[in-house]
């Protein structure tokens, strides 16, 4: 059987609060209704949403309620597909909480983690925690920016964490008073899965560590270019060395571009960007990895290239990432596109996790992921939405199984604003 698992990169099925905090306090409410399928279940969707955005906060709460429309063996029609006995259900209604300090030095975010990276993505590379709309995983991230020092920490679920990671960066010469432009930067990172599945069915901690040395060869308000060298280790065990360059450009408004390319020398068992966009699925056994849990995999040593591009111009954002190794390891590639306009929005993503030849780029197989998610304004506050995604689903107490999800529906949203301080 050929099937795929999904990496979701965006949810655009309804208007939400402003993309960034605004000087005005804005309240947004919406209600979605629709129908479709979640795997083998034909379902109806009712999703109320309430959000607010201000100068230093964004909050969005939503409750996706799915109702089964057809009887199935051991499954009754009319059943609400929400596990109220699961404590993770209740924080799962938090779609986003984002807070910022007045000076901007501290930022905190609570909600499902999507495309989260730390540093040069040596250990944590676009981590996405939630792949199943019926299983809530509400995580959190905190970022601290001080003169000469920055730090970040994240957890993929506040109640049942799989991945916990932290990063701290210092400018040592700047602390000594001889590098006021902070050109030399040293970063230390650590990440762990506290209950990584093993081949014998047991679960045990798995950790990774990284030490990163970077030097900015050019930096200005619009453009920064740096070279870096990093060494990393996994307790599986595995060791790797990364040497690369990163370019970041900022234009007017939200226009930006970030490009990173590196050479990776991997010892046996080492995987660059170990906690990545598919980790929450691949930590279990998947067919693309020979039904081995990720912690049990021992890829041979290899030398390869890894690169990523993320760019935004006007209403569009797009990205590309690729890993190309020698013949001992398969490569990987992923692309995404997101466009948000006042009257419509669209997000699409495609990822191929196992490239053995050029033909694999267009071949749909067990390592292919894809999603499409869009909405369009119909009239006034009314909007139509559509979603399609291929995924694995893990029933309670069961194993991963393939599931194709799709939804079509209508919604209504309204907004009210009040000038801050009025």
N, C-alpha and C positions, 0 to 999 in steps of 0.2 A: 504494500500500500504506500502511496506517495502522499505526504501531507506536509504542512508547514506550521511554524509557530510564529507568533506576531510580536513585533515591537511597536507599541503605540507611542507616537511622538507629540500628538496634540489633540485637544478636544475643542472643536469649533462649532458645536451644534447649537449654540445659543448666544445672543449678545451677553457680554459680561461687563464688569466694571472696567474702568480705564486701564489700558495696558501698563501704565506707570502711574504712581501716585500723582495727584493733581492738587493745585491750590484750593480747589473747591471740594466740598463734601458732596459726593454723588451717591445716591441710592438707586439700586437696580433690582427689579424683581421680574421673574419670568416663570412660565409654566409650560412644560413640554408634554405632549401626548403622542404616542406612536405605537407601531407594532412591527414585529419582525421575528427573528429567531436568535436564540442563544444556544448554539450547538443543536441538539435534538429537540429543544423546547421551543414551541411557538409561544411568543410572549407579547404582552402589551406593556407599554412603558408610561408611567406617570412620574414626572420629575419637577418638583417645585425648586426654585432657586432664589436666594436673596443675597445681595451683595452691597458693599459700600466701599468707597475709596475716598481718601483724603490726602493731605499733604505728606503724611508719614505712615499711612496704613492702607492696606487693601484687605478686605475680608469677603469671601464668597462661601456660602453654605448651600448645599444641595442634597437632596434625598432621591437617588434613582431607585424607584420602586418598580420591580418587574413582576407581572402576574402571568402565570401559566394559562394558556388559552385552550390547550388540548390535553386530554388524558394520555398518560403513558404508563407502562408497567411500573408499579410502585411510585407513581407520581400522579397526583390528582389535578384536574382542571380547576382553576380558580385559586390555586395556592400562591401565596405571596412569596417570592423567591428572596427572602431576607431572613437571615438567621439572627433573630432577636436575642438568642442565648449567647451569641458570640460577642464578647466585649469589644472586639475590633470593629463591629458594625457602627458603633456610636461615634467614635472619632472619624470614621469613614465618611460621615456627612460633612466633614470639613474639606471643601474643595481647595481653599486657599486662605491662609492667614499670613500676611506679610507686614512686618513692622520695621521701621527705620528710626534711628536716633535723629535728633534735630540736626546734628552736624554731619550725619551720614556715615559715621565711623563704625556703627553697629547695625547689622541687618539680620533679621530672623524670619524664617519662613516655615510654615507648617502646611502639609498637604501631601498628596502622592508625589514621590520624586520622579521627575522626568528629565532625562538627558543631563544628569548632574556629573560634573567632572571636578577633580582637584588638581591644581598645578598644571603640569604638562601631560596629564592623563596617563602617567606611568602606572599607577595602581587603579585609580577610579576613572573610568573613561565612559562618559555618557550613561551612567547608571540609571536604569529605569526600573522602578520597583513593582509596579502594578500592571499585570497583563490580563487579568480576568475581571470583568465588570461585576461579578458576583462575590469576589473576595477582596475586601477592603484592606489596603495597606497605606496607612497614613504616616508619613515620615516627617523629618524636620531637618533644617539646615540653619546654621548660625555662621555669620562672617564678621570678623573683627578687623578693622583697619586703623592702625596707629602709625605715628611717625616711626619709620625704620622697621616696623614689625606688622605682619598680617597673619591671620589665623582663620581656619575654617574647620567646622566639624559637621558631620551629617550622620543620620541614622535612618534606615529605610522603613522602619515601622516603630512607632513609639511603644507599642504593646508587645509585639512579637518580632523583634529585630532579627534580620539575617545579616545585614551589613552595617558595621559601624566604622567610620573613618574620620581621620583628623589630619590636618596639615598646618604647619607653622613655617613662616618664612621671615628671615631676618636679613638686614643689610649690615654685615659685621664691620666693614670699614667705615660706613656711615655712623655707626654707633661709636666708633673710635674717633670720629671727627675728621676723617680724611677722604670721605667719599660722599659729599653732600647730595649728589645726584643719584645715589643708591644704584650704581651700575652693577656692583657685585652683590649677588643674592644667594643665600644658602637656604634650602628648603628641606625639611624632614617630614615624612608622611608615614602613617601607619593605617592599615585597614584590616578588618577581620570579619569572618563569618563565624558566629559563636556556635552554630549547630550545623556545620556543613555535612550533608549526607555522604556516607562512605559506601564502598562496594558491598560490605557485609550487612548493610541495612542500618548500621549504627550511625550516630551523629557525633561529631567531635569538632573542636575549634580549629579554624584555619586562619592564619595571619599572613600579612605581607608588610614589608618595610621598604622605604625608599629614601635615599639621600641624594639631593639634586643641587648642582652648582651651576649658576647661570650668570652671564655677563651681558649687559646691554651695550651693544655696539652703536646703537643710535636710538635716541629718544627725544620726542618733541610732543607738544599737545596733540598732534594729529597722527604721528607715526612712531612706532617703537619696534625695534628689531633686536632680538637677543639670541645668543648661542648658549646651549646648555649640555651638560654631561650628568647622567644619573646612573646610579647603581641600585638594583632592587633585588629583593629576596622573598621567596615564598617558603612557608614551612612545609610544603608538600613532599620533598623540598624542590627548590628550583632557584636559579640565579640568572640575572640578565643585566646588560649594560645598554643604555640609550644615549645616543649622541645626535643632537638635532639643532634646528633653528626654528624660531617662531617670529612671525610678523603680525602686528596688530595695527589697523588703521581706523580712524574715526573721522567721519565727514560731518556734513550738516544734518541736523535732526537725528534720526535713528540710523543713518547710513553708517555701515561699519563692515570691516572685513578682518577675519582672523585666519591665518594659514600656518600650519605646523607640518614639518617634515623631519623625519629622523631615521637613523639606522639603528636597528636593534640586534644585538648579539645575544641569543637565548641559549642557555644551557638546557640540558634535559629536564623536562618538567616545568620550565618557566614559560609563562604566557603573559605577554605585554598587555597592559590595561585589563588585568584579570577580572575586576569587578566592572563589567561593561553593561551595555544595553540589554543583553539577553541573559545576564547572570541569574536573575531570579527564576528563569526557566531551566537553564543549563546546569544549575547546581544539582538538579535532579537528573535522572537518566533520560536522554533524548536520542532519537535514531541517528541524527547527524553526527553524534559522537559515540556511536557503537553501543548505545544504551549504558554508557558509563557515567556515573556522577562526575562532575567536573573535578572534584577533589581527588578522584581515582585515576584521572587521565595523566599519562606520562608522555607528552609529545617529545620527539627527539630534538636534540640541539639543532639550531638553525641560525642563519644570518638573513635578515630581511629589511624591508623598508615599511614605514608606517607614516601615513599622512592624513591630514584633515583640513577641510575648508569650511568655514561658516561665514556667510555674508548676508547683509541686509541692505536693500535699497528701496526707499519709499515704503510701499505697503507689502513688499515681498521679502521673504527670508528663504534661503536655500543653503544646503550643505552637502558635502561629499566626504566620505572617509574610506580609506582603503588600507589593507595590510597585505603585503606581498612578500612571501618567504621563499626559501630555496625549495627544491622538490621534496624535501623531507616533511614539509608542512603545507596544508592548503592555505590559500589566501582568503580574503574577505573584502567585501565592498558594500557600502550603504549610501543612499542618497535620500534627501527629503526636500520638500518644497512647501512653504506656507505663505498664503496670501490672505490678508485681512483688509477688506474694503468696507466702506460704510454700508453698502447694500448686500455684500456677500462675503463669504470666507471659504477657503479651501485648504486642506492639508493632505499631503500624500507622502508616503514613505515606501521605500523598497530596500531590502537588505538581503544579501547573499552571503551566508556564513561559511561556505565551503567552496572555494574556487580551485579546481584542479586543472582546468583548461579554459581557454577563451570562451568555449561554448557554454560554460556554466553561467556566464553572465545573463543569458536569456533562458536558462533552463529552470523551470519551477520544480523544486524538489524538497526534501525534508529539511534543508537548511535555508530555505527561502522565506522571507517575511514580507508582508505587505499590508498597507492600510490606506483607506481613503475616508475622509471625514469632511463634510461641508454643510453650509447653510446659506440661505438666500432670503432676503427680505421680500415679503409678498405684498403687503399693504399695511401702511401705518406701523404698528408694533407687531404685526404677524410675520412669522418666518417659517420656512420649511427647512427640514434638516434630513440628512442621510448619512449613514455610516456603514462601512463594510470592513471586516477584518477577519483574518484567519489566525487561529490561536490554538494553544494547548490549554486544556482545562484540567484541574486536579480536584476531583470530587473528594469530599471529606473521607479520609481513611483510604482513598484509592490512589491509583497511579495516574500520571499524566496521560491525557488522551486528546486526540485532535478535535477541534471544534471551530466551525465557521459561524460568525455572528454577523447579522445585518439588521438595521433599523431604518424605518422611514416614518416621518411624522411631521406634525405642525406644533408651533408654540406661539406664545404671546409674551412680549416683554415690555416693561414700562420703566421710565427713569425719572427721578426727581433730583434736583440739585439745589444746594444752598451754599452761598459764599462762606468760606471759613471765617469764623469770628462774628458772623451776623446773628 
